[in-house]
Amino acid sequence: MTQGRRIVVLRHGETTHNAAGIWQGQLDSPLSERGVQQAYAAGQALAALSPVRVVASDLQRAAITGRAVAEACGVPIDYDERWREIHAGVWQGMSGAEVRAQWPEEQEKLLRGEDFVRGGHGESVADVARRTAEAAEELLAGMGAGETVVVATHGVAGRAVVAELVGLDQGTAWTTLGGLGNCHWAEVTEGRVGWRLVRWNVGPPGIEALDGQAGRA
């Protein structure tokens, strides 16, 4: 029997914007000091899974996290903008409180799991799902039997691609899976009849799983 492949979908470490409760989207915010430590810890933990490569979003918070993992595992890393976080339009750079005050109806939609374009001219989850699914398909085409690859990405993007891989409706994924904590990951493995989610929101020992709310994406 051919050994199944595995994809580890890793959210980046904490950023200065995460710590301040600011919507990031595709703003290129840096890791905080704590985030750098988290990335190092994630690399040490994920080395036990023997990945053959790392692929990362080109935004620095994911790129630096991915590089820490690649260095710990002694494997190459590539960068791909399709793994970027959801674009949050005019919400980017605003605090969660500001967004809730100015767009209360949209915030209620988020809580209900409804999908819509964020911040007026950003992306919807469906948009993110399409581009990350395309990136995942390309990634899988280059993976050999039994290989593991780590994808260093973002909270919304990570949940979207996991849902696409396992055939879970995006609305259901949004309301039931919850968010990935900083430097926490999901493991998706290939079985006889497709892909299945075997672990969700797993982190390195000693790192608390902070709630990955969309408002801190």
Disulfide bonds with the S-S distance in Angstrom:
none
